[in-house]
Amino acid sequence: MIVIVDLLLMLIDLTYSILSAIVQTVLRPRLKCIDGELCLITGSGGALGRLFALEFAKEGAHLVLWDCNEEANEQTAKLARELGVKVHAYTVDLSKRMSIYETADRVRAEVGEVSILVNNAGVVAGRRLLDCPDELLERTLLVNCHALFWMTKAFLPQMKTTNHGHIVTVASALGLFSTACVEDYCASKFGAVGFHESLTHELLAEENDGIKTTLVCPYIVDTGMFAGCEIRKELRGLIPPLDPLYTVQQSMKAILAEQQMICIPRLMYIPFITRALLPWEANVATYRFMGGDKCMLPFIKNVELKNINGNVKS
């Protein structure tokens, strides 16, 4: 009898969740205020990280900026300070666990407790698996995936103490479905998605309802990270690389609306769903039609040319 009651309650929750999602899609959801919150952004010296910093600053959040490139990070800090918020910049190597923990201690001592954590930093080797040095493969996994564990262990305890916070994971559409020749990146982003979802389930199970999570899965963003990556030319107008500002603004809407997940553009939900529903051969046929099976080859060639030119100049 208890099982039947629980089943009915589950069906009611399921129906409510679907209807709620439909209503939020049609109507503009209420956005929360983050004025005065302390927001930490990793990879803040890069294109997306800088835009995230400026968007959070516009909302009145004070910033803690982490990046391995000190000069680029300071430039982001300068731009954010011009918007009237407090900014603290730190040079951090996210591939090193102790660098994360030690810098986190400094942030708590010098600035305060972080209430919004944006795990944005990401790297890719840009080489075929068998041609890629082990160190580059390991770095991709360390920065894109392992760092999520250390960042969360560093800042989640205080969020749990106050039952207040927000953890954002900037993953990728390649964390939902894969393509050829970027095994390191796909593995790291699949890991990031799995980590984020499991963490979200844990917070819900422990009834830490004041700690929100948002998973961001964008298509290729036009930041130069995947320069040269191309799908079939007849379809490029349908799915062009994303404008960085558009990507961040859409992400911000999801974060402020406390949306659990967002794919950018919405078209990315389709391959995510078909990957689970269709046979493997059907997905392969679709990839080949779209040129997705070879889309990374021009990107890898660009990386190889840069490495060759770099070696010649040196």
C-alpha positions as CSV (number, residue, x, y, z in Angstrom):
1,M,0.0,0.0,0.0
2,I,2.9,2.4,0.9
3,V,4.5,1.7,-2.5
4,I,1.2,2.6,-4.3
5,V,0.9,5.9,-2.4
6,D,4.5,6.8,-3.1
7,L,4.0,5.9,-6.8
8,L,1.0,8.3,-6.9
9,L,2.9,11.1,-5.2
10,M,5.8,10.5,-7.6
11,L,3.4,10.8,-10.6
12,I,2.0,14.0,-9.1
13,D,5.5,15.5,-8.7
14,L,6.4,14.3,-12.2
15,T,3.3,16.1,-13.7
16,Y,3.9,19.2,-11.7
17,S,7.6,19.3,-12.8
18,I,6.7,19.0,-16.5
19,L,4.0,21.6,-16.3
20,S,6.2,24.0,-14.3
21,A,9.0,23.6,-16.9
22,I,6.6,24.4,-19.7
23,V,5.3,27.5,-17.9
24,Q,8.8,28.7,-17.2
25,T,9.7,28.3,-20.9
26,V,6.7,30.4,-22.0
27,L,6.8,33.0,-19.2
28,R,9.9,34.8,-18.0
29,P,10.9,33.3,-14.7
30,R,11.6,35.4,-11.6
31,L,15.3,36.2,-11.3
32,K,16.9,36.3,-7.9
33,C,19.0,39.1,-6.5
34,I,22.7,38.5,-5.9
35,D,23.7,42.0,-4.9
36,G,26.5,41.8,-2.4
37,E,27.1,38.1,-2.8
38,L,30.7,36.9,-3.2
39,C,31.2,35.1,-6.5
40,L,34.3,33.1,-7.4
41,I,34.9,32.5,-11.1
42,T,37.6,30.2,-12.4
43,G,39.2,30.8,-15.8
44,S,38.4,34.5,-15.4
45,G,41.2,35.6,-17.7
46,G,39.6,33.9,-20.7
47,A,36.8,35.1,-22.9
48,L,33.9,33.4,-21.2
49,G,35.3,33.9,-17.7
50,R,35.8,37.6,-18.3
51,L,32.2,38.0,-19.6
52,F,30.9,36.0,-16.6
53,A,32.8,38.4,-14.3
54,L,31.3,41.5,-15.9
55,E,27.8,40.1,-15.9
56,F,28.0,39.1,-12.3
57,A,29.4,42.6,-11.5
58,K,26.5,44.2,-13.3
59,E,24.2,42.3,-10.9
60,G,26.1,43.8,-7.9
61,A,28.1,40.6,-6.9
62,H,31.6,41.1,-5.5
63,L,34.2,39.0,-7.3
64,V,37.0,36.6,-6.6
65,L,38.8,35.9,-9.9
66,W,41.0,32.8,-10.4
67,D,43.2,32.2,-13.5
68,C,46.7,30.9,-14.3
69,N,47.3,33.9,-16.5
70,E,48.0,36.7,-14.1
71,E,48.1,39.5,-16.7
72,A,44.8,38.5,-18.3
73,N,43.2,38.0,-14.9
74,E,44.2,41.5,-13.8
75,Q,42.7,42.9,-17.0
76,T,39.4,41.3,-16.1
77,A,39.6,42.6,-12.6
78,K,40.3,46.1,-13.9
79,L,37.2,46.0,-16.1
80,A,35.0,44.6,-13.3
81,R,36.2,47.3,-10.8
82,E,35.0,50.0,-13.3
83,L,31.5,48.6,-12.7
84,G,31.8,49.6,-9.0
85,V,32.2,46.2,-7.3
86,K,35.0,44.8,-5.1
87,V,37.3,42.5,-7.0
88,H,40.1,40.2,-5.8
89,A,42.3,38.5,-8.3
90,Y,44.4,35.4,-7.6
91,T,46.8,33.4,-9.8
92,V,46.0,29.8,-9.4
93,D,47.0,26.6,-11.3
94,L,43.8,24.5,-11.2
95,S,45.7,21.4,-12.3
96,K,47.3,21.3,-8.8
97,R,45.1,20.3,-5.9
98,M,47.2,22.0,-3.3
99,S,47.2,25.3,-5.2
100,I,43.4,25.2,-5.1
101,Y,43.3,24.4,-1.4
102,E,45.9,27.0,-0.4
103,T,44.4,29.8,-2.5
104,A,40.9,28.9,-1.1
105,D,42.3,29.4,2.5
106,R,43.7,32.8,1.4
107,V,40.3,33.8,0.0
108,R,38.5,32.9,3.2
109,A,41.1,34.8,5.2
110,E,41.5,37.9,3.0
111,V,38.0,38.3,1.5
112,G,35.4,36.1,3.1
113,E,33.1,33.2,2.4
114,V,32.2,32.4,-1.2
115,S,28.5,32.0,-1.8
116,I,28.5,31.6,-5.7
117,L,31.0,29.3,-7.3
118,V,31.3,29.3,-11.1
119,N,33.5,26.5,-12.3
120,N,34.3,27.9,-15.7
121,A,37.9,27.1,-16.5
122,G,38.6,24.6,-19.3
123,V,41.4,23.4,-21.5
124,V,41.8,21.0,-24.4
125,A,44.9,19.3,-25.8
126,G,43.9,19.6,-29.4
127,R,45.8,16.5,-30.6
128,R,44.9,13.0,-31.6
129,L,45.0,10.5,-28.7
130,L,48.0,8.6,-29.9
131,D,49.9,11.7,-30.8
132,C,49.2,13.5,-27.5
133,P,51.8,13.6,-24.7
134,D,50.4,12.1,-21.5
135,E,51.0,15.3,-19.6
136,L,48.6,17.2,-21.9
137,L,45.9,14.5,-21.5
138,E,46.3,14.6,-17.8
139,R,46.1,18.4,-17.7
140,T,42.7,18.3,-19.5
141,L,41.3,15.9,-17.0
142,L,42.8,17.8,-14.0
143,V,41.5,21.2,-15.0
144,N,38.2,20.3,-16.5
145,C,37.1,17.5,-14.1
146,H,39.3,16.9,-11.1
147,A,39.4,20.6,-10.1
148,L,35.6,20.5,-9.7
149,F,36.1,18.1,-6.8
150,W,38.7,20.2,-5.0
151,M,36.8,23.5,-5.6
152,T,33.7,22.0,-4.2
153,K,35.4,20.5,-1.2
154,A,37.0,23.8,-0.5
155,F,33.9,26.0,-0.6
156,L,30.8,23.7,-0.1
157,P,31.2,23.2,3.7
158,Q,30.5,26.9,4.5
159,M,27.5,26.8,2.1
160,K,26.2,23.9,4.0
161,T,26.7,25.6,7.3
162,T,24.5,28.5,6.1
163,N,22.3,26.5,3.7
164,H,23.0,29.2,1.2
165,G,24.9,29.2,-2.1
166,H,25.0,28.4,-5.8
167,I,27.4,26.1,-7.7
168,V,27.6,26.5,-11.4
169,T,29.4,24.0,-13.6
170,V,30.2,25.2,-17.1
171,A,30.5,21.9,-19.0
172,S,29.9,21.4,-22.7
173,A,27.5,19.8,-25.2
174,L,30.4,17.4,-25.6
175,G,29.7,16.3,-22.0
176,L,26.3,15.0,-23.2
177,F,27.3,13.4,-26.5
178,S,30.7,12.8,-28.0
179,T,32.7,13.3,-31.2
180,A,35.9,12.0,-32.6
181,C,39.5,13.1,-31.9
182,V,38.9,15.0,-28.7
183,E,38.9,12.0,-26.2
184,D,40.5,14.0,-23.5
185,Y,38.0,16.9,-23.7
186,C,34.9,14.6,-24.0
187,A,36.0,12.4,-21.1
188,S,36.6,15.5,-18.9
189,K,33.3,17.0,-19.7
190,F,31.3,13.8,-19.3
191,G,33.0,13.6,-15.9
192,A,32.0,17.2,-15.2
193,V,28.4,16.5,-16.0
194,G,28.4,13.3,-13.9
195,F,30.0,15.0,-11.0
196,H,27.6,18.0,-11.1
197,E,24.5,15.7,-11.3
198,S,25.6,13.5,-8.5
199,L,26.4,16.5,-6.3
200,T,23.0,17.9,-7.0
201,H,21.3,14.7,-6.0
202,E,23.4,14.6,-2.8
203,L,22.3,18.2,-1.9
204,L,18.7,17.3,-2.5
205,A,19.0,14.1,-0.5
206,E,20.5,16.0,2.4
207,E,17.7,18.6,2.1
208,N,20.2,21.5,1.5
209,D,17.5,23.3,-0.4
210,G,19.2,26.6,0.0
211,I,22.2,25.5,-2.1
212,K,21.3,25.7,-5.8
213,T,23.2,24.2,-8.8
214,T,23.2,25.0,-12.5
215,L,24.8,22.9,-15.2
216,V,25.7,24.9,-18.4
217,C,26.2,22.8,-21.6
218,P,26.9,25.1,-24.6
219,Y,27.7,24.1,-28.2
220,I,31.1,25.3,-29.5
221,V,31.6,28.9,-28.4
222,D,33.5,31.2,-30.7
223,T,36.4,32.0,-28.4
224,G,39.1,30.4,-30.5
225,M,39.4,27.4,-28.2
226,F,38.2,25.2,-31.0
227,A,39.2,27.3,-33.9
228,G,38.7,25.5,-37.2
229,C,36.1,23.1,-36.0
230,E,33.4,22.8,-38.7
231,I,30.4,20.6,-39.3
232,R,29.0,20.0,-42.8
233,K,29.0,23.4,-44.7
234,E,25.4,23.2,-45.7
235,L,24.4,23.0,-42.0
236,R,26.8,25.6,-40.5
237,G,24.2,28.4,-40.8
238,L,21.8,26.3,-38.8
239,I,24.3,25.6,-36.0
240,P,27.0,28.3,-36.1
241,P,29.5,28.7,-33.3
242,L,28.0,30.6,-30.4
243,D,28.7,34.2,-29.7
244,P,30.5,34.4,-26.3
245,L,28.3,37.2,-24.9
246,Y,25.1,35.5,-26.0
247,T,26.4,32.3,-24.3
248,V,27.1,34.0,-21.0
249,Q,23.9,36.0,-21.0
250,Q,21.8,32.9,-21.6
251,S,23.8,31.2,-18.8
252,M,23.2,34.1,-16.5
253,K,19.4,34.0,-17.0
254,A,19.5,30.3,-16.1
255,I,21.7,30.9,-13.0
256,L,19.5,33.8,-11.7
257,A,16.4,31.8,-12.4
258,E,17.9,28.9,-10.5
259,Q,17.5,26.6,-13.5
260,Q,19.1,23.3,-12.9
261,M,20.4,22.8,-16.5
262,I,20.7,24.7,-19.7
263,C,21.8,23.6,-23.2
264,I,22.8,26.4,-25.5
265,P,21.3,26.6,-28.0
266,R,18.1,24.6,-27.2
267,L,18.8,22.6,-30.4
268,M,21.4,20.7,-28.4
269,Y,18.7,18.9,-26.4
270,I,17.9,16.9,-29.6
271,P,21.2,15.1,-30.0
272,F,21.3,14.6,-26.2
273,I,17.9,12.8,-26.3
274,T,18.6,10.9,-29.6
275,R,21.9,9.6,-28.2
276,A,20.0,7.8,-25.5
277,L,17.0,6.6,-27.6
278,L,18.5,5.7,-31.0
279,P,20.7,2.6,-31.7
280,W,24.5,3.3,-31.9
281,E,24.5,2.8,-35.7
282,A,21.7,5.4,-36.1
283,N,23.7,8.0,-34.1
284,V,26.8,7.2,-36.2
285,A,24.8,7.7,-39.4
286,T,23.5,11.1,-38.1
287,Y,27.0,12.2,-37.1
288,R,28.3,11.4,-40.6
289,F,25.5,13.2,-42.3
290,M,26.2,16.3,-40.2
291,G,29.9,16.0,-40.5
292,G,30.2,15.7,-36.8
293,D,32.5,12.6,-37.1
294,K,35.2,14.7,-38.7
295,C,34.5,18.2,-37.4
296,M,37.5,18.3,-35.1
297,L,40.1,17.5,-37.9
298,P,40.5,21.1,-39.1
299,F,40.9,22.2,-35.4
300,I,43.6,19.6,-34.8
301,K,45.4,20.6,-38.0
302,N,45.4,24.3,-36.8
303,V,46.9,23.2,-33.5
304,E,49.6,21.2,-35.3
305,L,50.4,24.2,-37.5
306,K,50.7,26.5,-34.5
307,N,53.0,24.0,-32.8
308,I,55.2,23.8,-35.9
309,N,55.4,27.5,-36.4
310,G,56.2,27.9,-32.7
311,N,59.0,25.5,-32.9
312,V,60.4,27.2,-36.0
313,K,60.4,30.6,-34.4
314,S,62.1,29.4,-31.3
